[in-house]
Each structure stands twice: as C-alpha cells, then as structure tokens.
Amino acid sequence: NNISDKGMQYLSKCEFLKNLTHLHLSNNSISDIGMEYFSECEFLKQLNMIRLDNNNISDKGMKYFSKCEFLKQLTWIRLDNNSISDKGVEYLSKCEFLKNLT
C-alpha cells in the first residue's frame, strides 16, 4: 500500500466507516499529520482493532492518537516499526481508551 497523510485525511471524513471494527494500515506512508487527521475522525466509534505498524509515526503522532475521543472500543493496537520513543509511550500511557486493550 501507499496510503499517505492525504489518504488519512480522506478516511477521516468518510461516514461509511461508522460500522468498521478492524482497520489495517500497516506498511504505508502515514506520518504524524495523518495521525492528526485520524484523531479527528468521529466515524471510528466501533473500531476495536488497528494496525499502524511500518509507517512514519513519531511521538507527535502518538500525542494526537492518545487524545482521540472516538477510540473507546479499541482492544488491540499494533505500532511496531515506527519512530516512537519513550515520550510517545508516555502519551499512550495517559490515554483513557487503553484500559480496554487486551
């Protein structure tokens, strides 16, 4: 795949995602800007699994992700092979929706 931040912008406005439960976005070109778009998507309330491994996401992207109000159903996340440091993990550790991860 070659989904970029522009693709994430389109996804964030797509109302057809309202019943989506799994989203696989591995091996793309998603950066922090794409994560900002993603965090603003109000149509992901049913999402319980997301793969974001092998992208260009850094701590800033994790800051956006951790503030997303719509991921309360999330139970599984994969973020390996990005540029996330201890700071990004700190953002995630303060995230309310993490309590549902299994």
DABELGI-V57161 format. One record per residue. N is the residue number from 0. RES is the residue in one small letter. PSI is psi in whole degrees, 0 to 359 (* if undefined). Layout:
BEGIN
n:N res:RES psi:PSI
n:N res:RES psi:PSI
END
This chain:
BEGIN
n:0 res:n psi:163
n:1 res:n psi:49
n:2 res:i psi:128
n:3 res:s psi:188
n:4 res:d psi:325
n:5 res:k psi:318
n:6 res:g psi:322
n:7 res:m psi:326
n:8 res:q psi:316
n:9 res:y psi:314
n:10 res:l psi:322
n:11 res:s psi:344
n:12 res:k psi:6
n:13 res:c psi:108
n:14 res:e psi:346
n:15 res:f psi:356
n:16 res:l psi:1
n:17 res:k psi:339
n:18 res:n psi:6
n:19 res:l psi:132
n:20 res:t psi:335
n:21 res:h psi:136
n:22 res:l psi:121
n:23 res:h psi:104
n:24 res:l psi:30
n:25 res:s psi:156
n:26 res:n psi:50
n:27 res:n psi:196
n:28 res:s psi:42
n:29 res:i psi:129
n:30 res:s psi:193
n:31 res:d psi:325
n:32 res:i psi:317
n:33 res:g psi:324
n:34 res:m psi:329
n:35 res:e psi:314
n:36 res:y psi:314
n:37 res:f psi:318
n:38 res:s psi:344
n:39 res:e psi:1
n:40 res:c psi:113
n:41 res:e psi:359
n:42 res:f psi:10
n:43 res:l psi:27
n:44 res:k psi:339
n:45 res:q psi:356
n:46 res:l psi:126
n:47 res:n psi:352
n:48 res:m psi:134
n:49 res:i psi:137
n:50 res:r psi:123
n:51 res:l psi:20
n:52 res:d psi:155
n:53 res:n psi:53
n:54 res:n psi:200
n:55 res:n psi:42
n:56 res:i psi:134
n:57 res:s psi:192
n:58 res:d psi:322
n:59 res:k psi:320
n:60 res:g psi:323
n:61 res:m psi:329
n:62 res:k psi:315
n:63 res:y psi:312
n:64 res:f psi:317
n:65 res:s psi:343
n:66 res:k psi:2
n:67 res:c psi:122
n:68 res:e psi:352
n:69 res:f psi:7
n:70 res:l psi:33
n:71 res:k psi:341
n:72 res:q psi:357
n:73 res:l psi:126
n:74 res:t psi:348
n:75 res:w psi:135
n:76 res:i psi:143
n:77 res:r psi:124
n:78 res:l psi:11
n:79 res:d psi:159
n:80 res:n psi:46
n:81 res:n psi:192
n:82 res:s psi:48
n:83 res:i psi:127
n:84 res:s psi:191
n:85 res:d psi:327
n:86 res:k psi:317
n:87 res:g psi:322
n:88 res:v psi:324
n:89 res:e psi:316
n:90 res:y psi:314
n:91 res:l psi:323
n:92 res:s psi:340
n:93 res:k psi:4
n:94 res:c psi:128
n:95 res:e psi:321
n:96 res:f psi:349
n:97 res:l psi:340
n:98 res:k psi:343
n:99 res:n psi:355
n:100 res:l psi:143
n:101 res:t psi:*
END
